[in-house]
Amino acid sequence: MGLFSNKNRVIKILIGVILVSRILAGFPIIRFNNSIIPMFVPERMVSFSMPGVPFRGRVLGNHVLRTEYGEITLRANAFIEAYRNTVFQIFEENFINRRASHNLVVEGVIIPQNVFLGFNVVNREIASLGLRDQEIAISEIPLTARSIFISPHRYIADISFLFLTSGYVTLTDNTQIYFIPLQHGGPMLRRLNMYKDDEIWRITAAGTGRTSVKRPYETEFTEYRSITFRPHWGEFIEGELFE
């Protein structure tokens, strides 16, 4: 009788430990630099998550994330994705629903309030910003931005702006740039790469895209695959001809 009672007690204890561990699993705590962020992830209560697998959940409490480009405020119930014990993605819906806000400025560009943010989990800094074709101003030139990549692995540039724009831009040396639209008349997706150490900007277009340039001493535009010039729409340096 005593042995049977002891077995029941052990079983109850094991069940209790499992239940407590499952409940605790639903309240993971992640970190972002000096911020400690508790979360509620109900899925983790009913399923065992593998280490190193991203998970999504709601933020508990209010938290301020300090980054190189400004501060991000996460309010209670903000929906985010975590990975490797830190913030991995902050979804645009949080800013639309006012569960999050920010004052981010990237290379002098004021970032619109509604934005998707992706993070580098190694250095815990912003790696990408999704803008959904909102207008931004790069050194006072308005561009329709799709996304921004910071120190991207796929590209050499320090910062890369993906944008949609047709029309003209005049550089400081009076070189005229014409962003050739698609054949049906819409703007073409282009990339503005910024190289800080080399102090140059470079514009490229996707696929067979090209950009027209007319120097001050020229009478006609010449088409280029890519063009390079000084920062802040400075002097034209060179271009790769479109052939």
N, C-alpha and C positions, 0 to 999 in steps of 0.2 A: 504493500500500500504506500509506504514511504517512498520507495523507488519510483512508483508511478507518479506520485505527487511531485517529486523532484523533476521528472521528465517534463511534466506539464509546465512547471515553473520555468524551466530552461526554454521550452518552446515559446512561452509567452514573452520571455525576455528577448528572444531572437526576433519574434514578430515585432515587438516594440522598437527594437534597434533598427529594423528594416524600415518601419513606418517613419521613424524620426529622420533617418538618413534620406528617405525619399522626400520628406517635407523640406529638409534643409537643402536638398539638391535643387529645389524650385526657387531658392533665394540665393543665387550666386553673388559674389562680390567681386567686382572688377576694379581696375585702377587706370587712371589716365594722368600721368605725371604725378602731381601731388594730390589729385582728387581720388577719393575712394567712393565708388558708386555701387550701391546695392541694387539688385534687379529682381524682378519677379518673372520667372520662366516656367509656367505651369506644365509645359510638355516634359520638362526634366523630372517631374514628379512621377510620371507614369512610364518613362522610357529611360534606359541607361544611355547617356551620351558618351561618345568616344572622346578621349583627350585629343585636343588639337582640332576639333570640329567646331565651326562657327555656330552660334546659337542666337536666337532673337527673343527679345522680351521687353518688358516695361521697366522704366527707371523708377525707383522709389526715392522720393524727395527731390529737392532742387540742387543742381550742381553747376559750377562754372568751370569750363575747360579752357585753360590758357594755352594758346598756341603762338607760334612765331608771327602769325598774321592777324591776331586779335583774339577775342574771347567768344566762346560759345556757351550759352546758358541752356542747360537741359532742365525742364520742369517736370514735376511729377507726372508719371504716366507717358512720358515720351517713349516712342517705340524705336529701338536701336538694335543693331547686330554687334555682338561681341566676338572676339577671337583672340586666343592666346592671352587671356586675362586682361584685355584692354578693349577700348572702343574701336570697332572696325568700320561701321557704317552708321551714319545718321540720315534717316530718310526724309525726303522733302516734305512729306505729309506733316511732320512735326512742326515745321516752320509755317505751313499753311494753316494748321490748326492752333498755332500759337503755343504749342508745347515746347518750343525751342525758339531762340533768337540768337543773333550774332552781330558783331561789328567788324567783320573780316575785310581786310584790304590787302590785295596781292599785287605787289609791284606798282603801287599807287592806284590800282583799280578797285573802286568800291564795289564789293560783291552784292548783288541783289539779295533781298531777305529770303526769298524762296529758293532753296538750293539743296542739292543732294551732296553729302560729304563722305568721301572715302579716306581712310587713314592707313598710313604705313605702320604696321604693328611693331616694327623693330625700333624705329626712332620715335614713335608715337606723335607723329606730326601729320598734317593734312597732306594727302597724296593726290587727290582728285576732287574736282567740284563739277557737278552736273547742273547746267543752267537752263536747259530746255529752250534754247534760242531766245533768251532775254537780252535786252540791249545793255551794253556796258560802254564805258569810255576809256580807251587806252590812250593816254597822253592827249586827251581832248578830242580824239577821233572816235565817233560812235561806231561800234561794231555789234553785230548780232551774234552772241556767243553761245555755243552749244556746250562746251566743256573746257575745263582747264586742268592740265596735268603738271604737277610739281615734281621735279627730278624724276621723270618717268624712266623706267628700265628699258622701254622699247626705243627710246629716243635719246639723243645726246644732250639736248637742250636742258637748261636749268628749269625753265618754265615754258610750257607750250599751250597756246590758246587755239582752240578749234572754233572757227567762226564762219558765218554765212554773210557775205556782203557783195553787192554789186555797186559799181560806181567809181568815183575818182577820189584819190588822195594825193595831195601835193607835199613832197618832202621839203626840208628846209633849204635845199639848194635849187628849188624850183623844178625838180624832176617830177613829172606827172606819172602817177600809177593808175591804171585802169583795171579793175577787177572784172574780167570777162565773165558774163553770166553763162549758164547752161544754154544749150541750143534752143530749148523751149522758153527761155527768158528768165528762169528763176536764178537765184544766187547760187554760187558754187561753194562747196565746203572747202575751206582753206585752213592752213595751219601757220600761226605766227610763233616762231621759236625764238626765245630770248637766251642769249649766251652772255652771262654776266662777266666772266673773266676776259673774254675776247671783246666785250663791249660792242656786240653786233646783234641785230635782229635779222631773221630770215623768214621769208614767206614762201610756202610751197602750196601747190594745189593737188588734189587727189586725182589719180589716174592720168588722163590726158589733159587735165586742167592746165591753164596757163594764165599768165598775167602780162598785160601790156605796159610798156614803159616808154616814156618820151623824155629824153634829156633836154636841158634848156637850149642846147645848140642843134637839136634835131627837129626835123619838120614832120616826121611820121613816127608812129608807135612801133616798137619792136616787141615781139612776143617771147616770153621767158618761161621756162619750167619753174625756176625759183629765182628770187632776187634777194640780195643782201644789202643792208644799209645800216647806218649808225642808229643807236637807240633813240627812242622818242621821235620817230619819223625824221631822223637826221639824214645826212648826205648819203646819196647812192654810192655803193662800193662796187658791186659786180652782180652779174646774173648768169644763169645757165640758160643758153638760148634754146627755144623750142624748135626742134627740127623734125 
